Amino acid sequence: MRVVVAGATGLIGGALLPLLKARGHHVVALVRDEAKAVDADEVVVADALDPVAVRIALRAARPDVVVHQLTALRQMSADALEATARLRTEGTANLIVSAREAGAGKLVVQGISFATAPLGAPVLDEDAPLYLDAPDPTWARTVQAVAEMERLVLGTPDIAGTILRYGTLFGAQTQYDPDGPFGARVGRGKMPIPESATGVTSFVHVQDAALAALAAVDSEVTGVFNIADDEPAEGSTWLPEYARMLGAPPPRVLPGDIAEKVLGWFTHHQLTAMRGARTDRARAELGWKPTVSWRRGLASG
């Protein structure tokens, strides 16, 4: 098949390209900057927020499948999250319109599993409600953009849609790389922990995320799938263990009344209230399973 990967220079997109080629697909990388080297059979250039450019690029690519791995999350800043929200809404809409015009039959799109509301069991499946009314405006905007992206993808006639809700990415060049922003802070002993750290994080290695995208491209199954490792863990478990792996001192414990102020809303939410992700559906329907646990790979990059 002819497979277009939008976001081919990103972490998951870059890991996916050689997997697709090894499977025998003709791989077309859709990039914004043609100067960046990519391991693809062809390269087409377009800014996903430019509908005309996307239309021209996909018309030239003639895809059977379009894989949407577009984000702007090299840094977890408010600006990066807003840029990613636009890619998930405007960018997705542009890709869908152009993919239909180009004759594509399938979309595989990157979502996030940790956008669920902090309600119910510690580990949730794909039917759990999203945290659309999160008290933090930046996170509410992020989740609302995810919901709109999923609505667009799953509601488009004539194109089969698959949403891969990835867990928290770890591996080389992620936030959790020992040299990444979060990893470096933990390694320096500068990441404290709330006294009640019962929030659950489901991690997924970049390579496992790419393998899930490969499975989705090759499968006739559609719908929404959580993609994460087998060991969802409370903050009180994974953060001290990560510090130990890095040879750092145990995290300093923060009193509950100051924890959010010190950590910021999102990290406090992750460590105290976030829910993990069940992956039974991806195993049963996509035939995918994780190969790397955070316990083995979180500190290795």
C-alpha positions in Angstrom: 0.0 0.0 0.0 1.0 3.6 -0.4 1.2 5.1 3.1 1.6 8.8 3.9 3.0 9.6 7.3 2.3 13.1 8.4 4.7 14.0 11.2 7.4 11.8 9.7 10.2 13.7 11.5 8.6 13.3 14.9 9.5 10.6 17.4 6.8 8.1 16.5 6.7 9.0 12.8 10.5 8.6 12.5 10.3 5.2 14.2 7.4 4.1 12.0 8.9 4.8 8.6 11.4 1.9 8.6 8.8 -0.5 10.0 6.4 0.3 7.2 9.2 -0.1 4.6 10.2 -3.4 6.0 6.6 -4.6 5.7 6.7 -3.7 2.0 4.6 -0.5 2.0 5.5 2.4 -0.3 6.2 5.1 2.3 5.6 8.8 1.6 6.7 11.3 4.3 4.7 14.5 4.6 7.0 17.1 6.1 7.0 20.8 6.7 10.7 21.2 6.2 12.1 19.3 3.2 15.7 19.8 4.5 15.1 17.2 7.3 16.3 13.8 6.3 13.7 11.0 6.5 13.8 7.3 5.7 11.0 7.3 3.1 10.4 6.3 -0.6 9.1 9.7 -1.4 8.8 13.1 0.4 6.0 15.7 -0.1 6.1 19.1 1.6 3.2 20.9 3.3 2.3 22.7 6.5 -0.6 20.8 7.9 -2.3 24.1 8.7 -2.3 25.2 5.0 -5.2 23.4 3.4 -4.1 24.2 -0.2 -0.6 22.8 0.4 -1.9 19.7 2.1 -4.3 19.1 -0.9 -1.5 19.4 -3.4 0.8 17.2 -1.4 -1.7 14.4 -0.9 -2.8 14.6 -4.5 0.8 13.9 -5.5 1.2 11.2 -2.9 -1.9 9.2 -3.9 -2.2 7.4 -0.5 -4.2 4.4 0.4 -3.6 5.2 4.1 -2.7 8.4 5.9 -1.0 8.2 9.3 -1.4 11.4 11.3 1.5 11.7 13.9 1.6 15.5 14.0 2.4 17.3 17.2 4.5 20.2 18.4 5.5 18.7 21.7 9.3 18.8 21.7 8.8 21.0 24.7 5.8 20.8 27.1 5.0 24.5 27.1 1.7 26.3 26.8 2.6 27.4 23.3 3.5 23.9 22.2 0.3 22.5 23.6 -1.7 25.2 21.8 0.2 24.5 18.5 -0.6 20.8 19.0 -4.3 21.6 19.6 -4.4 23.4 16.3 -2.7 20.4 14.5 -5.3 18.1 16.1 -8.2 20.2 15.0 -7.4 22.3 11.9 -4.6 20.0 10.8 -6.8 16.9 11.1 -9.6 18.6 9.2 -7.2 19.5 6.4 -5.8 16.0 6.2 -9.2 14.4 6.1 -10.5 16.6 3.3 -7.4 16.1 1.2 -7.2 12.4 2.0 -10.7 11.9 0.7 -10.0 13.9 -2.4 -6.8 11.8 -3.0 -8.7 8.5 -2.7 -7.3 7.3 0.6 -9.4 4.7 2.4 -8.0 4.9 5.9 -6.7 7.3 8.6 -4.6 6.2 11.5 -4.3 9.0 14.1 -2.3 9.7 17.2 -4.3 10.4 20.3 -3.6 10.3 24.1 -4.9 7.8 26.7 -4.3 10.1 29.7 -7.0 12.7 28.5 -9.6 10.8 30.5 -11.4 12.4 33.4 -10.2 11.3 36.9 -13.3 9.3 37.7 -13.9 5.7 38.5 -11.3 2.9 38.6 -7.6 3.6 38.7 -7.2 2.1 35.2 -9.8 2.9 32.5 -10.7 1.6 29.1 -11.5 3.5 25.9 -15.1 4.1 26.8 -14.2 6.4 29.8 -15.2 10.0 29.5 -12.6 12.6 28.5 -11.6 15.4 30.9 -13.3 18.1 28.8 -13.9 20.4 31.8 -10.4 20.2 33.4 -9.9 23.2 35.7 -6.6 24.1 34.0 -7.5 26.0 30.8 -4.5 24.7 28.9 -5.3 21.1 29.7 -9.0 21.6 29.0 -8.1 23.0 25.6 -5.8 20.0 24.9 -8.5 17.5 25.8 -11.2 19.4 23.8 -8.9 19.3 20.8 -8.4 15.6 21.2 -12.1 15.1 21.4 -12.7 17.1 18.2 -9.9 15.2 16.4 -11.6 11.9 17.3 -15.0 13.2 16.2 -13.6 14.3 12.8 -11.7 11.0 12.2 -14.5 8.6 13.3 -17.3 10.6 11.7 -15.9 11.0 8.2 -17.8 9.0 5.5 -15.8 6.9 3.1 -12.7 6.7 5.2 -12.1 4.1 7.9 -10.7 5.8 11.1 -8.4 4.4 13.8 -7.4 6.4 16.9 -4.3 5.2 18.8 -4.5 6.7 22.3 -0.9 6.5 23.4 0.2 6.4 27.0 2.9 8.7 28.3 5.8 8.3 25.9 9.3 7.3 27.1 12.5 6.5 25.3 15.2 8.5 23.5 14.4 12.2 23.0 11.2 12.1 25.1 10.6 14.1 28.2 11.5 11.0 30.2 14.9 10.4 28.5 17.5 10.8 31.3 18.7 13.8 29.4 15.2 15.1 28.7 13.5 17.9 30.8 11.7 15.6 33.2 14.4 13.0 33.4 17.1 15.6 34.1 15.1 17.1 36.8 14.6 13.7 38.5 18.2 12.9 38.0 19.3 16.1 39.8 16.9 15.3 42.7 14.8 18.3 41.8 11.4 16.6 41.2 9.4 16.4 44.5 6.4 14.2 45.0 3.1 15.0 46.7 2.4 13.2 50.0 -0.5 11.5 48.3 0.7 10.4 44.9 -2.0 7.9 43.9 -2.4 9.1 40.3 -1.7 6.3 37.8 0.5 6.7 34.7 0.5 4.3 31.8 3.7 4.6 29.9 4.5 3.4 26.4 7.9 3.2 24.7 8.3 5.1 21.4 9.0 1.9 19.5 5.9 0.2 20.9 3.9 3.2 19.8 5.3 2.8 16.3 4.5 -0.9 16.3 0.9 -0.1 17.2 0.7 2.3 14.3 2.1 -0.4 12.0 -0.5 -2.9 13.2 -3.3 -0.3 12.7 -2.1 0.4 9.1 -2.2 -3.4 8.3 -5.4 -4.2 10.1 -9.0 -3.8 8.8 -10.1 -3.1 12.4 -11.1 0.5 13.2 -12.0 2.5 16.3 -10.3 3.7 19.4 -7.4 1.8 21.1 -5.4 2.5 24.2 -1.7 1.8 23.6 0.5 1.4 26.7 2.7 -1.0 28.6 1.5 -3.7 31.0 2.4 -1.9 34.2 0.3 1.1 35.0 1.8 2.6 38.2 0.9 5.1 40.8 3.2 8.1 41.2 4.3 6.8 44.6 5.7 3.8 42.8 7.2 4.9 39.5 8.7 8.3 40.5 10.8 7.0 43.4 11.8 4.0 41.3 12.8 6.2 38.4 15.0 8.3 40.7 16.6 5.1 42.0 17.3 4.0 38.4 19.0 7.3 37.7 21.1 7.1 40.9 19.3 10.1 42.3 18.1 10.7 45.9 14.5 9.8 46.7 12.0 12.6 45.8 11.3 15.1 48.5 7.8 14.8 49.8 5.5 17.9 49.4 2.6 18.6 51.8 -0.7 18.5 50.0 -1.5 22.1 50.4 1.5 23.3 48.5 2.1 20.5 46.0 0.1 21.9 43.1 1.7 25.3 43.4 5.2 23.8 43.4 4.7 21.2 40.7 2.3 23.0 38.4 -1.2 21.8 37.5 -0.4 19.0 35.1 2.4 17.3 37.0 0.3 17.5 40.1 -2.7 16.0 38.3 -0.5 13.2 36.9 0.9 12.3 40.2 -2.3 12.6 42.3 -5.4 12.0 40.1 -4.5 10.7 36.6 -6.0 7.3 35.5 -4.1 4.6 33.7 -5.1 2.9 30.5 -6.4 -0.6 29.8 -5.1 -2.1 26.6 -7.2 -5.3 26.3 -8.9 -4.0 23.1 -5.6 -3.3 21.3 -4.4 -6.8 22.2 -7.6 -8.6 21.1 -8.5 -6.6 18.0 -5.2 -5.2 16.6 -3.0 -8.1 17.7 -0.6 -5.6 19.3 1.2 -6.0 22.6 3.9 -3.9 24.3 7.5 -5.1 24.3 9.2 -2.7 26.7 8.0 -1.9 30.3 8.8 1.4 32.0 10.6 -0.7 34.7 13.1 -1.8 32.1 13.3 1.2 29.8 12.4 4.4 31.6 16.0 5.3 32.6 17.7 3.9 29.5 16.5 6.5 26.9 
